Amino acid sequence: MRRVVAMGGGGFSMEPDNPLLDQYVLSLAGGPRPKVCFVPTAGGDAEGDIARFYRAFSAFDCQPADLTLFTRTIGDLESFVLAQDVIYVGGGSTANLLAVWRVHGLDRALWRAWDQGTVLCGLSAGMNCWFERCVTDSFDAARLQPLHDGMGLLPGNCCPHYDGDERRRPEFRRLIGSGEFDGGWAVDDGAALVFHGESVHEVVTSRPGAAAYWVARSGDGDVIERPLDTRYLG
């Protein structure tokens, strides 16, 4: 089964005292002591991000590893990636993540991993990367802009941090209302879309009140947000 867990925000890097989303991701791997690999490309392979990952996942019954590309130590990326049960992509710059992955061929390895059943997940840039298009601050930290060349494992458009960054909701709605984006997925911090193949199987949350939406343009030109059913993991 091809699975992606697309988090608007949350997990160990944003909710260090709330392990619910991370535990859920591990539960999808099945079997004892799953192998989970953190990919910190979007954050520039920052040592602090990597340390936080190991600190969080050492508390779980799993086998943590990391994959850095700015200082690359793994020659055969595809074999390494295909040996993992979970690939966990951190936040940061979506545009930089995509560029670096493509230079190294990691994007192709991740397509293979998804196809073989490895659980792919991530937050923020680690959510954006799986879709065709997204809203990002990759090009200007002070201004959100659309990005049109995501990996495209998942069709369509997305917007993370829907409630966590006051700029996101109006910009996503503007892009859909103008027709630059067609309908798309919007996800709060603490919420995650769980895809089976290209369809949403469920929405899970690490806190009550976190939400996800299908946002689309109506026939008369209005932008409509349809809340999705959620399941609180607590």
N, C-alpha and C positions, 0 to 999 in steps of 0.2 A: 504494500500500500504506500502510495506517495503522500507524505505528510509534511506540512509546514505550519509552524506555530508563530504567527505574526503578532508581536506585542507592540502596542502603541507606546508603552513605557513600562518599566517595572523590572522585576528580576533582581539579581544580586547587586547590580550597579546603581539602581535607583531606589530599591527597597531592601537594604541590607538586613533589616530585622524582620522581613516578611518573605519566607522561602516558598510561598504557595505556588507561584508560577514555575519556579525552577523545579520543584518537586513534581509538578504535573508533567513537565517536559520529560523528566527522567522516567516517569511512569509509562510513557508512551514507548520507550525503547524495548521494554519487556526483557525478561531474563535477568540473571543476577549480575551485579556490578557492571552496568553498561559503560562503554567507553564514550566519554563526552569531550569534545574538542572545542576550545574557545578560539575564535578567529577575531583578533583585535585590530584588523586593518583600518577600519574607519577612524579609530582613535590614534592612528600612527604607531600602532604596536606599543602603546605606552606601558611602561613597566608597572605603574600603579594599577592600571586596569587588569593586567595579568595577575598581579598579586591578589587583588580583590577576588578574582575568579577562583584561584586556588584556595584562598581562605574560606570562601563560601562552599565550594564543592567538596572540600576535604571533610565536611560534616556529613556528607551523603555517602551511601554505599555505592560508589561508582569509581571509575578510573579516569581522572581528569588529565587532559593534555592541552597544549596550545600550539597554534600554527602562526608563526610570524613570517612576514614576507619582506619587510624592510631590512632585516638581517635574517636571511633565509638559511636554514640549517637542514631542510628536508629536500632531497633531490627529487624523489618520485612522489609528487604531490598526489597524483591520482590513487596510487596504492595506499598512501597514508590516509587519505580522506575516505576511501571505500572501506577501510578497516574500522571506522568509527561507527558508533550507534547513534550519536547525536552530534550535530554541528551547531554551535551556538555563536552567533555573530553579534558583536558589540556595536555600540552607537558611535557617532561621530560624523564624518563627512561621507555622504552617500556617493558623491561624484568621485572622490578620491578612491574610495573602496572599489568602485566598479573599474576604474582605470587600472589600478594595481592588480586586481584579480585578472583582468584581461591580458595584461602584459605577461603574467606568470602562467596563464592557462588554468587558474583555479576555477574560473567560471565553468569551464567544460567539465572539470572533475566534479563540481557540485551538481551539475545536471545529471551526471552518471550516478552520484550518490542518491539523489532524489528518486531517480528511476528505480534504484535497487531497494529502496525502502528506508534509507537513513532518515532520521527525523531532522529536519532543518528548522532552525528557530533563530530568533533575534529580536532586538528592540530598536526602535528609532531607525537609524540607517540600516540596522540588521533586520528591520521589517521592510523598509523601502526597497531594498535590493532585489527582492524576489518578484516584484511587480513590474509591469511595463513602464508605468509612469508614477510620479509621486510629487509631493511638495517638500522642498528642502531649503535649508539655509547654507548649502555647500558653496555657493558662489558669492555670497555676501551675508555675513553674520547678522547684519542689520535688516536684511530684507529677504523674505521668502520668495522662491521662484519655482516654476515647474521644472522637472527633469523628465526627459522623454525616452531615455535609453536604458532603462533597467534591464535586469536579466530576462524577465518575461516568463519565468516558470509559472507565475500566476497572472492571469490576464487582467488588464484594466489598471485603475488608478487607486492610490491609497494616500492616507494622511495619518501619521502617528501624532501623539501628544495632543489629541483633539481638545482635551480639557486642560492640559498642562501648560500650554503656550497660547496666550490670548490671540496671537496672530494667525494661528492655524485655521480655526473654523472659518473666519471671514475670507481668507485667501482660497481655501478649498472650495467654498461656496461660490466665490467669484469665478474661479476657473470652470466650474461646472455650469454656472449660469451663463457664462459667455460662450460656452460651447467648445472651449479649448480642451477641456476634459469631458468625457461622457461620464456616466454614473461611476461612483467609486466607493471604497470602504474607508470609513473614518473610525479611529480607535483611540479611546482615552488611555491615559496612563493607568496601569493596573488592570488592563483588559487585553485579551489576546484572541484573535481569530484563529481557529483551528481548521485548516484545510485538509480534506481528503481529496487528493487529485486537485482539480481546479474549483471545487465547490466547498463552501463553508459547512463543516460538520457541526460545529458548536462554537459558542463564545464563552470563555472562562475568564473569571476575574479574581484578583487577589484582595479586593476590598469591596464591600457593599457599595453600590452606587456607581461603580465604574461601568462604562457603557461602550457599545460599538454601534455603528449606523451604516446603512446603505443610503448614500446621498445621490440624488438624481434630479434631473430637470423634468418638470411636468410638461404636459402638452401646451399649457398656456404660458410657459416660460418661468414659472416659479421654481425655486430650488426646495426640494422636500427631503427631510431627513427621516428615514424609517428606522426606529430603534430595533435592534436585534435581540432576541431572547438571550439571556445570559445565565451562567451557572457560577455562583460564588463558591470558591474552593475551600473556604474556611469551615 
